[in-house]
């Protein structure tokens, strides 16, 4: 299937790199997150809402928000409608990101591939508001890159961490979640089982996703939404 081939090709040639690690330094409504971007490819997410016009690729990964200039680095934005990627590249000549998707907003709940070609791990600092209240992340039919809107390392299907059933990530028979492994360039695949009514895969159930980590969602069924109610005080 063409779309699945595109998904699997998204791993590119990443090998021998470490997993992205995020450190969260605020439990308030406004704070910041430091996200480590290993050399090679990683699937990342915007964990905070920086405000209207400030969640674009250009601004989120601006040199001022990075531990070093992201020389030759690239961001790959997946298009659910076409099954293709838009590429945004950092130019050392202009000192900025270039590409037709450079101004695209990456909101909490979505994600992108980041290719670090600088030769050393980079740290990206995200500043903004923690998403609160009644949150809804659209999940279209087909492939899409998704993440938690809340900057919290959780298993998105854990009843112990998300006691409200409506807060758990939705699934229907045949749906799949692909977690990218920067160390191998491959994916761990989790499938929603019609027999158990739950996600199954390596280790049994869905793993804990890190703050600032995104994943592929393959929705074989009609479009849905991942809803969650969250408050920093509750």
C-alpha positions in Angstrom: 0.0 0.0 0.0 1.4 3.4 -1.1 0.6 5.2 2.2 2.2 2.5 4.4 5.3 2.5 2.2 5.6 6.3 2.8 5.2 5.7 6.5 7.9 3.1 6.7 10.1 5.2 4.5 9.8 7.9 7.0 12.3 6.1 9.2 14.9 7.2 6.5 18.4 6.0 7.5 18.5 7.0 11.2 20.8 4.6 13.1 23.0 4.7 16.2 21.4 7.6 17.9 19.8 8.1 21.3 16.1 8.7 22.1 14.8 12.2 22.6 14.6 13.2 26.2 12.6 16.1 27.5 12.9 18.0 30.8 9.9 20.0 32.1 10.7 22.9 34.4 7.2 24.2 35.3 4.0 23.0 36.7 2.3 26.4 36.2 0.1 27.4 33.3 3.0 29.1 31.6 6.4 27.5 31.5 9.1 26.0 29.3 10.3 22.6 28.1 13.8 21.6 27.1 13.8 18.9 24.4 16.9 17.0 23.4 17.1 16.4 19.6 19.6 13.5 18.9 21.8 13.4 15.9 19.7 11.9 13.1 15.9 11.6 13.0 13.4 11.9 15.8 9.7 12.4 16.0 8.9 15.5 18.1 5.9 17.5 19.2 5.3 21.0 20.4 4.4 20.6 24.1 3.3 24.1 24.8 1.1 26.7 23.1 3.4 29.7 22.3 0.4 31.8 21.1 -1.1 32.9 17.8 1.6 33.1 15.1 4.4 31.8 17.3 3.9 28.0 16.9 5.3 28.0 13.4 8.3 25.8 12.4 10.4 29.0 11.9 9.7 30.3 15.4 9.6 27.1 17.4 13.1 26.0 16.0 14.6 29.5 15.7 18.3 29.7 16.5 17.5 31.8 19.6 15.5 28.8 21.0 18.2 26.2 20.2 21.4 25.3 22.1 23.4 25.8 18.9 22.6 26.9 15.4 20.7 24.1 13.7 23.0 24.1 10.7 21.6 22.0 7.7 18.9 20.6 10.0 15.5 19.7 8.5 11.9 19.4 9.6 9.5 17.1 7.7 5.8 17.9 7.9 3.5 15.0 7.0 0.5 15.8 4.9 -2.4 13.4 5.7 -4.3 14.3 2.5 -1.5 13.5 0.1 0.6 11.0 2.0 3.7 13.1 1.3 6.1 15.3 3.3 6.9 19.0 3.1 10.5 19.7 3.9 11.8 22.8 5.7 15.5 23.3 5.8 17.7 25.6 7.9 20.0 27.7 5.8 23.3 28.9 7.2 23.3 31.6 4.5 20.1 33.3 5.7 20.2 32.1 9.3 16.6 31.0 9.0 14.3 28.1 7.9 13.2 28.0 4.3 10.5 26.0 2.5 6.8 26.4 1.7 5.9 24.9 5.0 8.2 27.1 7.1 5.2 29.2 8.3 3.1 26.2 9.2 1.9 26.0 12.8 2.7 22.9 14.8 0.2 23.0 17.6 0.1 20.8 20.7 -1.4 17.5 19.6 0.5 17.3 16.3 4.1 16.5 15.5 6.9 16.4 12.9 10.1 14.6 12.0 13.2 16.5 13.0 16.5 15.6 11.2 19.5 16.8 13.2 22.5 17.1 10.8 24.5 19.5 13.0 26.8 16.7 14.1 25.9 16.9 17.8 22.7 16.7 19.9 20.7 19.9 20.1 18.4 21.2 22.7 15.2 23.0 21.7 13.5 25.2 24.3 9.8 25.6 24.0 8.1 28.4 25.9 4.3 28.8 26.2 1.1 27.9 28.0 0.2 24.4 29.2 -3.0 23.3 27.4 -5.9 23.1 29.8 -9.6 22.5 29.9 -11.5 20.3 27.5 -9.0 19.4 24.8 -9.7 17.7 21.5 -7.0 16.4 19.1 -8.5 15.5 15.7 -7.4 12.0 14.3 -8.2 11.8 10.6 -8.7 8.6 8.7 -5.5 7.3 7.3 -2.0 8.2 8.6 -1.2 11.2 10.7 1.4 12.3 13.2 -0.1 12.9 16.7 1.0 13.7 20.2 -0.4 14.5 23.6 -1.5 18.1 24.0 -0.5 18.0 27.6 3.3 18.2 28.5 3.1 15.1 30.6 4.9 11.7 30.2 2.1 9.2 30.1 0.8 6.0 28.6 -2.1 7.5 26.5 -4.2 4.4 27.2 -3.5 3.8 30.9 -6.6 3.7 33.0 -4.4 4.3 36.1 -3.1 7.6 34.8 -6.2 8.6 32.8 -9.1 7.3 34.9 -11.7 8.9 32.8 -12.3 6.5 29.9 -13.1 9.5 27.6 -9.5 10.7 28.1 -7.9 7.5 26.8 -6.6 7.6 23.2 -9.3 6.2 20.9 -9.0 3.0 19.0 -11.0 0.7 16.8 -10.3 -2.7 15.4 -7.3 -2.5 13.0 -6.1 0.9 14.1 -2.3 1.1 14.6 0.1 3.4 16.5 3.7 3.4 15.3 6.4 4.6 17.8 9.6 5.7 16.1 12.9 4.5 17.6 15.8 6.9 16.8 18.3 4.3 17.8 17.3 1.8 15.2 15.4 4.0 12.6 12.5 1.6 12.9 9.1 1.5 14.6 7.3 -0.3 17.4 3.8 -1.2 16.2 0.8 -1.3 18.5 -2.6 -2.6 17.1 -6.1 -2.1 18.5 -7.4 -5.6 19.0 -11.1 -6.5 18.3 -10.7 -9.5 20.7 -9.5 -7.6 23.7 -10.7 -4.1 23.0 -7.3 -2.8 23.8 -3.9 -1.8 22.2 -1.4 -4.6 22.0 2.2 -4.7 20.9 5.8 -4.9 22.3 5.6 -5.2 26.1 1.9 -5.8 25.9 0.2 -2.4 25.9 1.1 1.1 24.8 4.3 2.5 26.3 4.8 5.8 28.1 5.4 8.5 25.5 7.9 11.2 26.5 7.1 14.9 26.7 7.7 16.4 23.3 7.4 13.0 21.5 5.0 12.3 18.6 4.0 9.1 16.9 2.2 7.9 13.8 -1.5 7.0 14.1 -3.0 4.8 11.4 -6.8 5.2 11.5 -8.5 2.6 9.4 -11.9 3.7 10.6 -13.7 7.0 10.2 -12.1 10.1 11.6 -12.4 10.6 15.4 -10.8 12.7 18.1 -8.7 12.2 21.2 -10.4 14.1 24.0 -9.0 14.9 27.4 -9.8 17.3 30.2 -6.8 18.6 32.0 -6.0 21.2 34.7 -2.6 22.0 36.3 -4.4 22.3 39.6 -6.3 19.0 39.4 
